[in-house]
Amino acid sequence: MKKVTTNYIFVLLYQVLIIITPIFTMPYVIRVLMPENVGVEAYVSSIVQIFTAFAALGMGDYGRKVIASVKRKQDLKVEFYSLYLVQSFFSVIILIMYLIFTFYTKQYQTLFLINILVILSYVFDITWFYTGQENMKNIMIRNMVVRLGSMIGIFCFVKSPDDLAIYVWINAATLLVGQLVTWLPLLKNLNGFAFDWSKAKKHLKPVMTVAIVPIITLIPLALNKVILGNVTSAMEVGFYNQAFKLMTLFVVFVTALSTVMSPRMVKQHNSDNKEDFERSTYFSFRYVALSTLPLVTGLIAIAPLFIPLFLGVSFGPSVLNLQILAPALFFSGLAGIFGLQILVTTGRNKSYAFSVFIAAIISLGTNFVLIQLLGSYGTAISYVIFTIVTCMIQAFFARKYFSIKKMMRQISPYMVASLIAYGYEVGVTYVLTGMPVVIILAAQVAVGGVIYFVILFLLRDPLLLKAWQILKSKIPHKAQEER
């Protein structure tokens, strides 16, 4: 369990860095590049994302599971290169297709050419090896350094609306460098190459099954934005995309958990350790509720003041977009448990893919209808529908491994605490009317946070009580050392 905790801390630190860097760069970029260029960048990224989904091939989820299942160190090298052979074959084909697309595209061609680096980064992506090995320290430290370099580069070189290409290049280049540096410790560790064509063939079918998921999720993640841009304008895409970026920043708490817990749950399932597997599942339910529900209500409460301050008054429509998108945090967290931690771990890849497919089709249909009526708000609603439907179908397929009643009993205290905290956060805006916006926002966050955790302590929440016991046990130990 100590290894899980250490890995979780490193993943969370990196994910927190992902949150912090846009907090510094996003307001600067928006004001320098202007809303129209931000919309163009979002539109181009949506199309690039279609190619990256095919290049990624779902190897992150499947590769992590396979590597976690390897028991003998001598088998690790063969297993890794067999998986990478499948990944590199398909990702190089996608790279060639992207090059053809780029040379035949006239609009925004320069930006598409720069994004070749993004496709290349997926050719070299081996993050799944480290997550499967439960060895996150090295990869996270390297990526932190690269992320900070990206932030410095944006402030140094992006100075006007004409620097859109520079901004895209900095993001693409740092992504590629981040992937390349992960190869250095791996090559040293594995000490040479070892390919097994028969093993590569064995992985082909399950990889293709899991690969359907990132390809299908293109509909709510990328295709819906492309449709929005074609039906309305690039600026509407910008309004939606900035709200979506802000919402997804906070998904890090959920992704950090799934990244760390999945390999451990694979081992528990393979060793037929049902009690530990069930304990891990219910821990994940509690954690997702603890971390996402206050964020959902908090984002809804602060959006009217935060968006104009953070993005500028020209991004007013992003306020309602963010409020609509906020509940997707919670449903994405639950889907991560049902889909990745249960269905993929237990080998039910087809059920996992089917759930995402049905949800994506429903999302596409609602998007077509709602864009005509509501513009970017329609796209936001269709994304939330996607997360809810995915969650519900995956819960149905995973029902054998958990009790809905027990899950609801665990989640309900966090719902109550979040709603009460939300009431106080809204109340603060009325009490402090006329005060500077920064002070009101700080008061909302502080009051909401204090109320939320006080309620949980009064309810004797097991996660907080355990954290408090660990903290108390450390304090006397440190005091003794100082003496």
Residue pairs with C-beta under 8 A, 6 or more apart in sequence:
3 134
4 134
4 260
4 261
4 264
6 136
6 137
7 134
7 135
7 136
7 137
7 260
8 256
8 257
8 260
10 136
10 137
10 140
10 141
11 136
11 140
11 256
11 259
11 260
12 252
12 253
12 256
13 140
13 144
14 140
14 143
14 144
14 147
15 252
15 253
15 255
15 256
16 252
17 144
17 147
17 148
18 147
18 249
18 252
19 249
19 250
19 252
21 147
21 148
21 150
21 151
22 245
22 249
23 310
24 151
25 151
25 154
25 155
26 242
26 245
26 310
26 311
27 310
27 311
27 312
28 154
28 155
28 158
29 38
29 154
29 158
29 167
30 38
30 242
30 311
30 312
30 315
31 312
32 158
32 159
32 160
32 161
32 163
33 41
33 158
33 161
33 163
33 164
33 167
34 161
35 235
35 238
35 239
35 312
35 314
35 315
36 234
36 235
36 238
37 161
37 164
38 238
38 241
38 242
39 229
39 233
39 234
39 235
39 236
39 237
39 238
39 239
39 241
40 108
40 111
40 164
40 234
41 111
41 164
41 167
41 168
42 225
42 234
42 237
42 238
42 240
42 241
42 242
43 108
43 225
43 226
43 229
43 234
43 237
44 108
44 111
44 112
44 115
44 168
45 115
46 221
46 222
46 223
46 225
46 226
46 229
46 237
47 112
47 222
47 226
48 112
48 115
48 118
48 119
49 218
49 221
49 222
50 218
50 222
50 223
51 94
51 97
51 98
51 101
51 119
52 118
52 119
52 122
53 214
53 215
53 217
53 218
53 222
54 90
54 94
54 211
54 215
55 90
55 91
55 94
55 95
55 119
55 122
55 123
56 91
56 122
56 125
56 211
56 214
57 86
57 87
57 90
57 91
57 207
57 211
57 214
58 207
58 210
58 211
58 212
58 213
58 214
58 215
59 83
59 86
59 87
59 125
59 128
59 207
59 210
59 211
60 125
60 127
60 128
60 131
61 128
61 210
61 213
61 262
61 340
61 344
62 83
62 128
62 203
62 206
62 207
62 210
62 344
62 349
63 83
63 87
63 128
63 129
63 132
64 128
64 131
64 132
64 262
64 263
64 266
65 132
65 262
65 263
65 266
65 344
65 345
66 79
66 83
66 132
66 203
67 76
67 79
67 80
67 83
67 128
67 129
67 131
67 132
67 133
67 263
68 132
68 133
68 134
68 262
68 263
68 264
68 266
68 267
69 266
69 267
69 270
70 76
70 79
70 132
76 190
77 190
77 191
77 192
77 193
77 194
78 194
78 195
78 196
78 199
79 199
80 126
80 129
80 186
80 190
81 193
81 194
81 195
81 196
82 195
82 196
82 199
82 200
82 202
82 203
83 128
83 200
83 203
83 207
84 126
85 195
85 197
85 200
86 200
86 203
86 204
86 207
87 125
87 207
88 123
90 211
91 119
91 122
91 123
92 123
94 119
94 122
95 116
95 119
95 120
95 123
98 116
98 119
99 116
101 112
102 109
102 112
102 113
102 116
105 112
110 165
111 164
111 165
111 168
114 165
114 168
114 169
114 172
115 168
115 172
116 172
117 169
117 172
117 173
117 175
117 176
118 172
118 175
118 176
120 176
121 172
121 175
121 176
121 178
121 179
122 179
124 176
124 179
124 180
124 183
125 179
126 179
126 182
126 183
126 186
127 139
127 179
127 182
129 186
130 136
130 138
130 139
130 182
130 186
131 259
131 260
131 262
131 263
132 263
133 263
134 260
134 263
134 264
136 259
136 260
138 182
138 185
139 182
139 185
142 178
142 181
142 182
143 178
143 181
143 182
146 174
146 177
146 178
146 181
147 174
147 178
149 174
149 177
150 170
150 171
150 174
153 170
153 174
154 167
154 170
157 163
157 166
157 170
158 166
158 167
158 170
206 349
209 349
209 350
209 353
210 344
210 349
210 352
210 353
212 353
212 356
212 357
213 352
213 353
213 356
216 353
216 356
216 357
216 360
217 356
217 360
219 360
219 361
219 363
219 364
219 386
220 359
220 360
220 363
220 364
220 367
220 382
220 383
220 386
223 364
224 363
224 364
224 367
224 379
224 382
224 383
225 237
225 240
225 241
225 379
227 367
227 368
227 371
227 379
228 236
228 237
228 240
228 367
228 371
228 375
228 376
228 379
229 236
229 237
231 371
231 372
232 371
232 375
232 376
236 317
236 375
236 376
237 376
238 315
239 315
239 317
239 318
239 321
239 376
240 318
240 321
240 376
240 379
240 380
242 311
242 315
242 318
242 321
243 307
243 318
243 319
243 321
243 322
243 325
243 380
244 321
244 325
244 380
244 383
246 299
246 310
246 318
246 322
247 299
247 322
247 325
247 326
247 328
247 329
250 292
250 295
250 299
250 329
251 329
251 332
251 333
253 291
253 292
253 295
253 333
254 288
254 291
254 292
254 329
254 332
254 333
254 336
255 336
257 284
257 287
257 288
257 333
257 336
258 336
258 337
258 340
258 341
261 280
261 284
261 341
262 340
262 341
262 344
262 345
264 280
265 277
265 280
265 281
265 341
265 345
266 345
268 276
268 277
268 280
269 277
269 345
269 346
277 401
278 401
278 402
280 341
281 337
281 341
281 342
281 401
281 402
282 402
282 406
282 407
282 410
284 337
284 341
285 334
285 337
285 402
285 407
285 410
285 411
286 410
286 411
286 414
286 462
286 463
287 463
288 330
288 333
288 334
288 336
288 337
289 330
289 333
289 410
289 411
289 414
289 415
290 414
290 456
290 461
290 463
291 333
292 329
292 330
292 333
293 330
293 411
293 414
293 415
293 417
293 418
294 414
294 417
294 418
294 421
294 448
294 449
294 452
295 326
295 329
296 326
296 327
296 329
296 330
296 418
297 326
297 418
297 419
297 421
297 422
297 425
297 448
298 421
298 422
298 425
298 444
298 445
298 448
299 322
299 323
299 326
299 329
300 323
300 326
300 422
301 422
301 425
301 426
301 429
301 444
301 448
302 425
302 441
302 444
302 445
303 319
303 320
303 322
303 323
303 326
304 319
304 429
305 429
305 437
305 440
305 441
305 444
306 441
307 315
307 316
307 318
307 319
307 322
308 315
308 316
308 319
308 437
309 437
309 438
309 441
311 318
317 375
317 376
317 377
320 377
320 380
321 376
321 377
321 380
324 377
324 380
324 381
324 384
325 380
325 383
325 384
327 384
327 387
328 383
328 384
328 387
331 384
331 387
331 388
331 390
331 391
332 387
332 391
334 391
334 395
335 387
335 390
335 391
335 394
338 391
338 394
338 395
338 397
338 398
339 352
339 355
339 356
339 390
339 394
340 352
342 348
342 394
342 398
342 401
342 402
343 349
343 351
343 352
343 355
343 394
343 397
343 398
344 352
346 401
348 397
348 398
351 394
351 397
352 394
352 397
354 393
354 397
355 390
355 393
355 394
355 397
356 390
358 389
358 393
359 385
359 386
359 387
359 389
359 390
359 393
360 386
362 385
362 386
362 389
363 382
363 383
363 385
363 386
363 389
364 382
366 378
366 381
366 382
366 385
367 378
367 379
367 382
369 378
370 377
370 378
370 379
370 381
370 382
371 378
371 379
372 378
374 381
395 404
413 455
413 456
413 459
413 461
414 456
416 455
417 451
417 452
417 455
417 456
417 459
418 452
420 451
420 452
420 455
421 447
421 448
421 449
421 451
421 452
421 455
422 448
424 447
424 448
424 451
425 444
425 445
425 447
425 448
428 440
428 443
428 444
428 447
429 440
429 444
432 439
432 440
432 443
453 464
456 464
457 464
457 465
